[in-house]
Amino acid sequence: MASATLRWNWWTLVPLTFVAAVVAAPYFLTHGFLAMGLALEHGFAIVCHQRPERSFWISGAEMAVCSRCLGIYLGAAVGLLFRTSRRIALRLLIAAAALNLFDAMTELAGWHGNWLAIRFVFGLLLGCTAALLISSSVSRAEIPG
């Protein structure tokens, strides 16, 4: 059985930069840096619906992405730190995607309401497993760090 190994690499900084931008956007909007905050929000609008009721709030404004997308970005940073076999990583990704799909379908069916924390955790799992698959698919010689 393959085990996961921890290995720092500078690629982890990419999703962490996205997380920092997501958190910074509401701060900018509420502290006099309107142009910068709006630019970040418009940039993230390309990949996220940004519905206020599905987003965490900080500094009196909503974050630049929904709770699930925030979880995906943060999870990607964590997933890039680990390696395992591609087969295990793929199975974990399929399970995480199925959980996210199940959550979306059950909410759509009216079985539950808007659960921000669950969305965040499922996004975290999805981002982590997707990045784990990527880091486990790249040969060790190709990753600087």
C-alpha positions in Angstrom: 0.0 0.0 0.0 1.3 3.4 -1.0 1.6 6.1 1.7 1.5 9.8 1.4 4.7 11.7 1.7 5.1 15.4 2.7 7.3 17.5 0.5 7.5 21.3 0.5 7.6 23.0 -2.9 7.2 26.6 -4.0 4.1 25.8 -6.1 2.2 25.8 -2.9 2.5 29.5 -2.8 0.3 29.9 -5.9 -3.0 28.8 -4.3 -2.0 30.5 -1.1 -1.7 33.8 -3.1 -5.2 33.3 -4.3 -6.4 32.8 -0.7 -4.6 35.9 0.3 -6.3 37.9 -2.5 -9.7 36.5 -1.6 -9.3 37.6 2.0 -7.8 40.9 1.0 -10.6 42.0 -1.3 -13.2 42.8 1.4 -10.5 44.5 3.5 -9.7 46.7 0.5 -13.3 47.5 -0.2 -14.0 48.6 3.4 -10.7 50.5 4.0 -10.5 52.9 1.2 -8.8 50.8 -1.5 -12.0 50.5 -3.6 -10.3 50.1 -7.0 -8.1 47.3 -5.8 -11.0 45.5 -4.0 -13.2 45.8 -7.1 -10.5 44.6 -9.4 -10.0 41.5 -7.2 -13.8 40.8 -7.1 -14.1 41.2 -10.9 -11.1 38.9 -11.4 -12.6 36.2 -9.3 -16.0 36.6 -10.9 -14.5 34.7 -13.9 -14.4 31.5 -11.9 -17.0 32.0 -9.1 -20.7 33.0 -8.9 -19.9 35.1 -5.8 -23.4 34.9 -4.3 -23.3 36.8 -1.0 -25.4 34.2 0.8 -22.9 31.5 -0.1 -19.8 33.5 0.9 -18.0 34.2 4.1 -17.9 37.8 5.2 -14.9 39.6 6.7 -14.3 43.3 7.5 -18.0 44.0 6.8 -17.9 42.7 3.2 -18.2 39.3 1.4 -15.1 37.5 0.4 -14.2 37.5 -3.4 -15.3 33.9 -3.8 -17.9 31.6 -2.3 -17.1 29.3 0.6 -16.6 26.3 -1.6 -14.1 28.1 -3.9 -12.2 29.4 -0.9 -12.0 25.8 0.3 -10.8 24.6 -3.1 -8.0 27.2 -3.1 -6.9 26.4 0.4 -7.2 22.7 -0.2 -5.0 23.0 -3.3 -2.2 24.5 -1.2 -2.4 21.6 1.2 -2.7 19.0 -1.6 0.4 20.2 -3.3 2.4 19.4 -0.2 1.8 15.7 -0.4 2.4 12.8 -2.8 0.9 9.4 -3.1 0.3 6.9 -5.9 -1.7 8.3 -8.8 -4.3 5.6 -8.3 -5.0 6.5 -4.7 -5.0 10.2 -5.6 -7.5 9.6 -8.4 -9.8 7.6 -6.1 -9.7 10.3 -3.5 -10.5 13.0 -6.1 -13.5 11.0 -7.4 -14.8 10.6 -3.8 -14.4 14.3 -3.1 -16.1 15.3 -6.4 -19.0 12.9 -5.5 -19.4 14.5 -2.1 -19.6 18.0 -3.7 -22.1 16.8 -6.2 -24.1 15.1 -3.5 -24.2 18.3 -1.5 -25.3 20.4 -4.5 -28.0 17.9 -5.5 -29.4 17.5 -2.0 -29.6 21.2 -1.5 -31.3 21.6 -4.9 -33.8 18.9 -3.8 -34.5 20.9 -0.7 -33.1 18.3 1.8 -31.0 21.0 3.5 -30.3 24.7 3.4 -27.3 26.8 2.7 -24.5 25.2 4.8 -21.4 27.4 4.4 -19.2 25.3 6.6 -20.1 22.1 4.8 -19.5 23.8 1.4 -16.1 25.0 2.6 -15.0 21.6 3.9 -16.2 19.8 0.8 -14.3 22.4 -1.3 -11.3 21.9 0.8 -11.4 18.2 0.1 -11.9 18.7 -3.6 -9.0 21.2 -3.9 -6.8 19.0 -1.8 -7.4 15.8 -3.8 -7.2 17.6 -7.1 -3.8 19.1 -6.2 -2.7 15.7 -4.7 -3.4 14.1 -8.1 -1.4 16.8 -9.8 1.5 16.5 -7.4 1.5 12.7 -7.6 1.4 12.8 -11.4 4.5 14.9 -11.9 7.8 13.2 -11.6 10.0 14.2 -8.7 12.7 15.5 -11.1 10.3 18.0 -12.6 9.4 19.8 -9.4 11.9 22.4 -8.2 12.1 23.1 -4.6 
